[in-house]
Amino acid sequence: MENGRLREKLLLAGDIAKDYTFEKEIRKASGHNELLCPDKECLNPVLRYCHGEKKDAYFAHLNNMNCDYAVFDRENNQITKNIRKKLGEHFLQLGYQVRPEVKLLEHHYTHLLIEDERGSRVAVEIGFHQLSANKIERLVNEYNKISLPVRWIVIDNPGSIVNEKHTYFLKRYLLNESENRDLLVISFDGSQLAQYKADTNRYRYEGEEVLLNADETYYEQSSLEELRLNDWNLTIRGFHERFHIWQTKKQAMFQNKINEIEEYRQAEKDKKENEYYERQDRLENQSRAYLAGYRSGGKSNLSPAAPIPTTGSNTMQIDDIIRKMVDQQVVKACDSQGRRIVKCEICGCIDTDKNFVDYGGINHINLGICKNCNRLARSSE
């Protein structure tokens, strides 16, 4: 335990050994059972002061039954206590007031309470993988009740990669529910840090993931000396500025990928259109050449022309060439004079386009509705 009490004066075990005379006084008080637990609800408050060559100074209960502080002390191993000490010393050097192991909540001690000269303060909790979802939620709710922000730092290997979907709950909670949706990890010796922040943007285009191999989480490593309180959030100095630069570059990559997709699609579309028009021009040229040859003397090789009823007052002579032309729906059918020839989809008559009310379109370029069928349809309504 870091805190003790002597005649209503709060003592910090780490400060006692700094002065021989003061330590002698505390040891004598300890021998007379004058040192007491700072928890006023403790039923067995007598403490002893301990300090040797292998362990830093600390307080311990003579009888630690029924004491919240004793329970807290048992739950925190030496690694946690050493990290709490290093964090406290670090923020003291930065000019903050630091109170270790202070009871702010019912039946719970906060690892560190950090305060500035204006009285603003923040609670710091040191977490580990065993911390349950229920305890996290209870602590967060209790801190909210007293309007005190709480920040978490997790003991783990700062060199590991964190996947939000494949990590233990405390890390996942911080990546999803902390104020900045980030995670701060400290090494087991308290010297190194790692900070993680997930990119919550979705890089999808028309329902498909575009940046398949891009990192989902931004990550930095640093030393403890770079730890800062920025807007009362624990962070590596400059981390969030560098995160936004990384995210902006990622968004630019996403837009470039979209541009590449759209350019490829447009190129394919242009290619198909060019192929279509080239094929259409080729067929039209072939049809014109074939028709010209037929008009100039090739009639004897074809079936004779037959009179076909038309929508007009005259009967148009239709030869096999024109019949074949109107039956295909790739290129426009024209006669030797360049007139557009169309076939009625209702009565089957073939005539020039001036005798049709509607014709053309995809897959029926030479088909339409003649005026006569249109008139009959109107009169039957």
Contacts in CASP RR format, 6 or more apart in sequence:
PFRMAT RR
TARGET T0000
AUTHOR 0000-0000-0000
METHOD contacts of the structure
MODEL  1
MENGRLREKLLLAGDIAKDYTFEKEIRKASGHNELLCPDKECLNPVLRYC
HGEKKDAYFAHLNNMNCDYAVFDRENNQITKNIRKKLGEHFLQLGYQVRP
EVKLLEHHYTHLLIEDERGSRVAVEIGFHQLSANKIERLVNEYNKISLPV
RWIVIDNPGSIVNEKHTYFLKRYLLNESENRDLLVISFDGSQLAQYKADT
NRYRYEGEEVLLNADETYYEQSSLEELRLNDWNLTIRGFHERFHIWQTKK
QAMFQNKINEIEEYRQAEKDKKENEYYERQDRLENQSRAYLAGYRSGGKS
NLSPAAPIPTTGSNTMQIDDIIRKMVDQQVVKACDSQGRRIVKCEICGCI
DTDKNFVDYGGINHINLGICKNCNRLARSSE
1 13 0 8 1.000
1 37 0 8 1.000
1 47 0 8 1.000
1 58 0 8 1.000
1 59 0 8 1.000
1 60 0 8 1.000
1 61 0 8 1.000
1 69 0 8 1.000
1 70 0 8 1.000
1 73 0 8 1.000
1 101 0 8 1.000
2 12 0 8 1.000
2 13 0 8 1.000
2 14 0 8 1.000
2 58 0 8 1.000
2 59 0 8 1.000
2 81 0 8 1.000
2 84 0 8 1.000
2 85 0 8 1.000
2 100 0 8 1.000
2 101 0 8 1.000
3 10 0 8 1.000
3 11 0 8 1.000
3 12 0 8 1.000
3 13 0 8 1.000
3 38 0 8 1.000
3 59 0 8 1.000
3 69 0 8 1.000
3 100 0 8 1.000
3 101 0 8 1.000
3 102 0 8 1.000
4 10 0 8 1.000
4 11 0 8 1.000
4 12 0 8 1.000
4 13 0 8 1.000
4 35 0 8 1.000
4 36 0 8 1.000
4 37 0 8 1.000
4 38 0 8 1.000
4 47 0 8 1.000
4 59 0 8 1.000
5 11 0 8 1.000
5 35 0 8 1.000
5 36 0 8 1.000
5 37 0 8 1.000
5 38 0 8 1.000
5 47 0 8 1.000
6 26 0 8 1.000
6 29 0 8 1.000
6 34 0 8 1.000
6 35 0 8 1.000
6 36 0 8 1.000
7 34 0 8 1.000
10 38 0 8 1.000
11 26 0 8 1.000
11 35 0 8 1.000
11 59 0 8 1.000
12 100 0 8 1.000
13 49 0 8 1.000
13 51 0 8 1.000
13 56 0 8 1.000
13 57 0 8 1.000
13 58 0 8 1.000
13 59 0 8 1.000
14 56 0 8 1.000
14 57 0 8 1.000
14 85 0 8 1.000
16 22 0 8 1.000
16 23 0 8 1.000
16 26 0 8 1.000
16 49 0 8 1.000
16 51 0 8 1.000
16 57 0 8 1.000
17 23 0 8 1.000
17 51 0 8 1.000
17 56 0 8 1.000
17 57 0 8 1.000
23 51 0 8 1.000
26 35 0 8 1.000
26 49 0 8 1.000
27 49 0 8 1.000
29 35 0 8 1.000
29 49 0 8 1.000
30 47 0 8 1.000
30 48 0 8 1.000
30 49 0 8 1.000
31 48 0 8 1.000
33 46 0 8 1.000
33 62 0 8 1.000
35 46 0 8 1.000
35 47 0 8 1.000
35 48 0 8 1.000
35 49 0 8 1.000
35 59 0 8 1.000
36 45 0 8 1.000
36 46 0 8 1.000
36 47 0 8 1.000
37 44 0 8 1.000
37 45 0 8 1.000
37 46 0 8 1.000
37 47 0 8 1.000
37 59 0 8 1.000
37 61 0 8 1.000
37 67 0 8 1.000
37 69 0 8 1.000
37 70 0 8 1.000
38 69 0 8 1.000
38 103 0 8 1.000
39 45 0 8 1.000
39 67 0 8 1.000
39 68 0 8 1.000
39 69 0 8 1.000
39 103 0 8 1.000
41 67 0 8 1.000
41 68 0 8 1.000
42 61 0 8 1.000
42 66 0 8 1.000
42 67 0 8 1.000
42 68 0 8 1.000
42 69 0 8 1.000
42 70 0 8 1.000
43 65 0 8 1.000
43 66 0 8 1.000
43 67 0 8 1.000
44 61 0 8 1.000
44 62 0 8 1.000
44 63 0 8 1.000
44 64 0 8 1.000
44 65 0 8 1.000
44 66 0 8 1.000
44 67 0 8 1.000
45 67 0 8 1.000
46 61 0 8 1.000
46 62 0 8 1.000
46 63 0 8 1.000
47 59 0 8 1.000
47 60 0 8 1.000
47 61 0 8 1.000
47 62 0 8 1.000
48 59 0 8 1.000
48 60 0 8 1.000
48 61 0 8 1.000
48 62 0 8 1.000
49 57 0 8 1.000
49 59 0 8 1.000
50 57 0 8 1.000
50 58 0 8 1.000
50 59 0 8 1.000
50 60 0 8 1.000
51 57 0 8 1.000
51 58 0 8 1.000
56 85 0 8 1.000
58 81 0 8 1.000
60 73 0 8 1.000
61 67 0 8 1.000
61 70 0 8 1.000
64 70 0 8 1.000
64 73 0 8 1.000
64 74 0 8 1.000
68 103 0 8 1.000
68 107 0 8 1.000
68 108 0 8 1.000
68 109 0 8 1.000
69 101 0 8 1.000
69 103 0 8 1.000
69 109 0 8 1.000
71 107 0 8 1.000
72 101 0 8 1.000
72 108 0 8 1.000
72 109 0 8 1.000
76 84 0 8 1.000
76 111 0 8 1.000
76 126 0 8 1.000
79 155 0 8 1.000
79 188 0 8 1.000
80 111 0 8 1.000
80 126 0 8 1.000
80 127 0 8 1.000
80 128 0 8 1.000
80 155 0 8 1.000
82 189 0 8 1.000
82 190 0 8 1.000
83 126 0 8 1.000
83 153 0 8 1.000
83 155 0 8 1.000
83 186 0 8 1.000
83 190 0 8 1.000
84 100 0 8 1.000
84 101 0 8 1.000
84 111 0 8 1.000
84 112 0 8 1.000
84 126 0 8 1.000
85 100 0 8 1.000
86 190 0 8 1.000
86 191 0 8 1.000
86 224 0 8 1.000
87 111 0 8 1.000
87 112 0 8 1.000
87 124 0 8 1.000
87 126 0 8 1.000
87 153 0 8 1.000
87 186 0 8 1.000
87 224 0 8 1.000
87 227 0 8 1.000
88 98 0 8 1.000
88 100 0 8 1.000
88 112 0 8 1.000
88 114 0 8 1.000
90 224 0 8 1.000
90 225 0 8 1.000
90 227 0 8 1.000
91 98 0 8 1.000
91 112 0 8 1.000
91 114 0 8 1.000
91 229 0 8 1.000
92 98 0 8 1.000
94 228 0 8 1.000
94 229 0 8 1.000
96 114 0 8 1.000
96 115 0 8 1.000
96 116 0 8 1.000
96 229 0 8 1.000
97 114 0 8 1.000
97 115 0 8 1.000
97 116 0 8 1.000
97 117 0 8 1.000
98 112 0 8 1.000
98 113 0 8 1.000
98 114 0 8 1.000
98 115 0 8 1.000
99 112 0 8 1.000
99 113 0 8 1.000
99 115 0 8 1.000
100 111 0 8 1.000
100 112 0 8 1.000
100 113 0 8 1.000
101 109 0 8 1.000
101 110 0 8 1.000
101 111 0 8 1.000
102 109 0 8 1.000
102 110 0 8 1.000
102 113 0 8 1.000
103 109 0 8 1.000
103 110 0 8 1.000
104 110 0 8 1.000
104 113 0 8 1.000
104 123 0 8 1.000
104 143 0 8 1.000
104 146 0 8 1.000
104 148 0 8 1.000
105 139 0 8 1.000
105 142 0 8 1.000
105 143 0 8 1.000
105 146 0 8 1.000
106 142 0 8 1.000
108 139 0 8 1.000
108 142 0 8 1.000
110 123 0 8 1.000
110 124 0 8 1.000
110 125 0 8 1.000
111 124 0 8 1.000
111 125 0 8 1.000
111 126 0 8 1.000
112 123 0 8 1.000
112 124 0 8 1.000
112 126 0 8 1.000
113 121 0 8 1.000
113 122 0 8 1.000
113 123 0 8 1.000
113 124 0 8 1.000
114 121 0 8 1.000
114 122 0 8 1.000
114 123 0 8 1.000
114 124 0 8 1.000
114 229 0 8 1.000
115 121 0 8 1.000
120 232 0 8 1.000
121 148 0 8 1.000
122 148 0 8 1.000
122 149 0 8 1.000
122 150 0 8 1.000
122 151 0 8 1.000
122 229 0 8 1.000
122 232 0 8 1.000
123 143 0 8 1.000
123 148 0 8 1.000
123 149 0 8 1.000
123 150 0 8 1.000
123 151 0 8 1.000
124 150 0 8 1.000
124 151 0 8 1.000
124 152 0 8 1.000
124 153 0 8 1.000
124 234 0 8 1.000
125 139 0 8 1.000
125 150 0 8 1.000
125 151 0 8 1.000
125 152 0 8 1.000
125 153 0 8 1.000
126 152 0 8 1.000
126 153 0 8 1.000
126 154 0 8 1.000
126 155 0 8 1.000
126 186 0 8 1.000
127 152 0 8 1.000
127 153 0 8 1.000
127 154 0 8 1.000
127 155 0 8 1.000
127 170 0 8 1.000
128 154 0 8 1.000
128 155 0 8 1.000
128 156 0 8 1.000
128 170 0 8 1.000
129 156 0 8 1.000
129 168 0 8 1.000
129 170 0 8 1.000
131 169 0 8 1.000
131 170 0 8 1.000
132 169 0 8 1.000
133 169 0 8 1.000
133 173 0 8 1.000
136 169 0 8 1.000
136 170 0 8 1.000
136 173 0 8 1.000
139 150 0 8 1.000
140 150 0 8 1.000
143 149 0 8 1.000
143 150 0 8 1.000
149 179 0 8 1.000
149 232 0 8 1.000
151 178 0 8 1.000
151 232 0 8 1.000
151 233 0 8 1.000
151 234 0 8 1.000
152 170 0 8 1.000
152 174 0 8 1.000
152 178 0 8 1.000
152 184 0 8 1.000
152 234 0 8 1.000
153 184 0 8 1.000
153 185 0 8 1.000
153 186 0 8 1.000
153 234 0 8 1.000
154 170 0 8 1.000
154 171 0 8 1.000
154 174 0 8 1.000
154 183 0 8 1.000
154 184 0 8 1.000
154 185 0 8 1.000
154 186 0 8 1.000
155 185 0 8 1.000
155 186 0 8 1.000
155 187 0 8 1.000
155 188 0 8 1.000
156 171 0 8 1.000
156 185 0 8 1.000
156 186 0 8 1.000
156 187 0 8 1.000
157 185 0 8 1.000
157 187 0 8 1.000
157 188 0 8 1.000
158 185 0 8 1.000
158 186 0 8 1.000
158 187 0 8 1.000
158 192 0 8 1.000
158 193 0 8 1.000
158 194 0 8 1.000
158 221 0 8 1.000
159 194 0 8 1.000
159 221 0 8 1.000
160 194 0 8 1.000
161 217 0 8 1.000
161 219 0 8 1.000
162 171 0 8 1.000
162 175 0 8 1.000
162 183 0 8 1.000
162 185 0 8 1.000
162 196 0 8 1.000
162 217 0 8 1.000
162 219 0 8 1.000
163 216 0 8 1.000
163 217 0 8 1.000
164 171 0 8 1.000
164 172 0 8 1.000
164 175 0 8 1.000
164 176 0 8 1.000
164 198 0 8 1.000
164 216 0 8 1.000
164 217 0 8 1.000
165 172 0 8 1.000
171 183 0 8 1.000
171 185 0 8 1.000
174 181 0 8 1.000
174 182 0 8 1.000
174 183 0 8 1.000
174 184 0 8 1.000
175 181 0 8 1.000
175 182 0 8 1.000
175 183 0 8 1.000
175 196 0 8 1.000
175 197 0 8 1.000
175 198 0 8 1.000
175 217 0 8 1.000
179 233 0 8 1.000
180 197 0 8 1.000
180 233 0 8 1.000
180 235 0 8 1.000
180 240 0 8 1.000
181 197 0 8 1.000
181 198 0 8 1.000
181 200 0 8 1.000
182 195 0 8 1.000
182 196 0 8 1.000
182 197 0 8 1.000
182 198 0 8 1.000
182 235 0 8 1.000
182 239 0 8 1.000
183 195 0 8 1.000
183 196 0 8 1.000
183 197 0 8 1.000
184 193 0 8 1.000
184 194 0 8 1.000
184 195 0 8 1.000
184 234 0 8 1.000
184 235 0 8 1.000
184 236 0 8 1.000
185 193 0 8 1.000
185 194 0 8 1.000
185 195 0 8 1.000
185 196 0 8 1.000
186 192 0 8 1.000
186 193 0 8 1.000
186 224 0 8 1.000
187 193 0 8 1.000
190 224 0 8 1.000
191 223 0 8 1.000
191 224 0 8 1.000
192 221 0 8 1.000
192 222 0 8 1.000
192 223 0 8 1.000
192 224 0 8 1.000
193 221 0 8 1.000
193 222 0 8 1.000
193 223 0 8 1.000
193 224 0 8 1.000
193 226 0 8 1.000
193 227 0 8 1.000
193 236 0 8 1.000
194 219 0 8 1.000
194 220 0 8 1.000
194 221 0 8 1.000
194 222 0 8 1.000
195 219 0 8 1.000
195 220 0 8 1.000
195 222 0 8 1.000
195 235 0 8 1.000
195 236 0 8 1.000
195 239 0 8 1.000
196 217 0 8 1.000
196 218 0 8 1.000
196 219 0 8 1.000
197 217 0 8 1.000
197 218 0 8 1.000
197 239 0 8 1.000
197 240 0 8 1.000
197 243 0 8 1.000
198 216 0 8 1.000
198 217 0 8 1.000
198 218 0 8 1.000
199 215 0 8 1.000
199 216 0 8 1.000
199 217 0 8 1.000
199 218 0 8 1.000
199 247 0 8 1.000
199 250 0 8 1.000
201 247 0 8 1.000
201 250 0 8 1.000
201 251 0 8 1.000
203 209 0 8 1.000
203 210 0 8 1.000
203 211 0 8 1.000
203 214 0 8 1.000
203 250 0 8 1.000
203 254 0 8 1.000
204 210 0 8 1.000
205 257 0 8 1.000
205 258 0 8 1.000
205 261 0 8 1.000
210 254 0 8 1.000
210 257 0 8 1.000
210 258 0 8 1.000
210 261 0 8 1.000
211 250 0 8 1.000
211 253 0 8 1.000
211 254 0 8 1.000
211 257 0 8 1.000
214 250 0 8 1.000
214 253 0 8 1.000
218 242 0 8 1.000
218 243 0 8 1.000
218 246 0 8 1.000
218 247 0 8 1.000
220 236 0 8 1.000
220 239 0 8 1.000
220 242 0 8 1.000
222 236 0 8 1.000
222 237 0 8 1.000
226 236 0 8 1.000
226 237 0 8 1.000
227 234 0 8 1.000
227 235 0 8 1.000
227 236 0 8 1.000
227 237 0 8 1.000
228 234 0 8 1.000
228 235 0 8 1.000
228 236 0 8 1.000
228 237 0 8 1.000
229 235 0 8 1.000
230 237 0 8 1.000
230 238 0 8 1.000
230 240 0 8 1.000
279 330 0 8 1.000
280 330 0 8 1.000
280 331 0 8 1.000
283 330 0 8 1.000
283 331 0 8 1.000
284 331 0 8 1.000
284 332 0 8 1.000
287 321 0 8 1.000
287 325 0 8 1.000
287 331 0 8 1.000
287 333 0 8 1.000
287 334 0 8 1.000
288 334 0 8 1.000
290 321 0 8 1.000
291 321 0 8 1.000
291 335 0 8 1.000
291 336 0 8 1.000
292 336 0 8 1.000
294 302 0 8 1.000
294 319 0 8 1.000
294 321 0 8 1.000
295 336 0 8 1.000
299 319 0 8 1.000
302 319 0 8 1.000
302 320 0 8 1.000
302 321 0 8 1.000
303 319 0 8 1.000
303 320 0 8 1.000
305 317 0 8 1.000
305 318 0 8 1.000
305 319 0 8 1.000
305 320 0 8 1.000
306 317 0 8 1.000
306 318 0 8 1.000
307 315 0 8 1.000
307 316 0 8 1.000
307 317 0 8 1.000
308 315 0 8 1.000
308 316 0 8 1.000
308 318 0 8 1.000
308 349 0 8 1.000
308 350 0 8 1.000
309 315 0 8 1.000
309 347 0 8 1.000
309 349 0 8 1.000
310 316 0 8 1.000
310 349 0 8 1.000
310 350 0 8 1.000
310 351 0 8 1.000
310 355 0 8 1.000
310 370 0 8 1.000
311 344 0 8 1.000
311 349 0 8 1.000
311 351 0 8 1.000
311 355 0 8 1.000
311 356 0 8 1.000
311 370 0 8 1.000
311 371 0 8 1.000
311 372 0 8 1.000
311 373 0 8 1.000
312 351 0 8 1.000
312 355 0 8 1.000
312 371 0 8 1.000
312 372 0 8 1.000
316 350 0 8 1.000
316 351 0 8 1.000
316 352 0 8 1.000
318 350 0 8 1.000
322 333 0 8 1.000
322 335 0 8 1.000
322 341 0 8 1.000
322 350 0 8 1.000
323 350 0 8 1.000
325 331 0 8 1.000
325 333 0 8 1.000
325 334 0 8 1.000
325 341 0 8 1.000
325 366 0 8 1.000
326 333 0 8 1.000
326 341 0 8 1.000
326 342 0 8 1.000
326 343 0 8 1.000
326 350 0 8 1.000
326 366 0 8 1.000
326 367 0 8 1.000
327 343 0 8 1.000
327 366 0 8 1.000
328 366 0 8 1.000
329 363 0 8 1.000
329 364 0 8 1.000
329 365 0 8 1.000
329 366 0 8 1.000
329 367 0 8 1.000
330 365 0 8 1.000
331 365 0 8 1.000
332 340 0 8 1.000
332 365 0 8 1.000
332 366 0 8 1.000
333 340 0 8 1.000
333 341 0 8 1.000
333 342 0 8 1.000
333 366 0 8 1.000
334 340 0 8 1.000
334 341 0 8 1.000
335 341 0 8 1.000
335 352 0 8 1.000
339 352 0 8 1.000
339 353 0 8 1.000
340 352 0 8 1.000
340 353 0 8 1.000
341 350 0 8 1.000
341 351 0 8 1.000
341 352 0 8 1.000
341 353 0 8 1.000
341 366 0 8 1.000
342 350 0 8 1.000
342 351 0 8 1.000
342 352 0 8 1.000
342 353 0 8 1.000
342 356 0 8 1.000
342 359 0 8 1.000
342 360 0 8 1.000
342 366 0 8 1.000
342 367 0 8 1.000
342 368 0 8 1.000
342 370 0 8 1.000
343 349 0 8 1.000
343 350 0 8 1.000
343 366 0 8 1.000
343 367 0 8 1.000
343 368 0 8 1.000
344 350 0 8 1.000
344 351 0 8 1.000
344 356 0 8 1.000
344 367 0 8 1.000
344 368 0 8 1.000
344 369 0 8 1.000
344 370 0 8 1.000
344 373 0 8 1.000
345 364 0 8 1.000
345 367 0 8 1.000
345 368 0 8 1.000
345 369 0 8 1.000
346 369 0 8 1.000
346 370 0 8 1.000
346 373 0 8 1.000
347 370 0 8 1.000
347 372 0 8 1.000
347 373 0 8 1.000
349 370 0 8 1.000
349 372 0 8 1.000
351 370 0 8 1.000
353 359 0 8 1.000
355 370 0 8 1.000
355 371 0 8 1.000
356 368 0 8 1.000
356 369 0 8 1.000
356 370 0 8 1.000
356 371 0 8 1.000
357 369 0 8 1.000
357 370 0 8 1.000
357 371 0 8 1.000
357 374 0 8 1.000
358 368 0 8 1.000
358 369 0 8 1.000
358 374 0 8 1.000
359 366 0 8 1.000
359 367 0 8 1.000
359 368 0 8 1.000
359 369 0 8 1.000
360 366 0 8 1.000
360 367 0 8 1.000
360 368 0 8 1.000
END
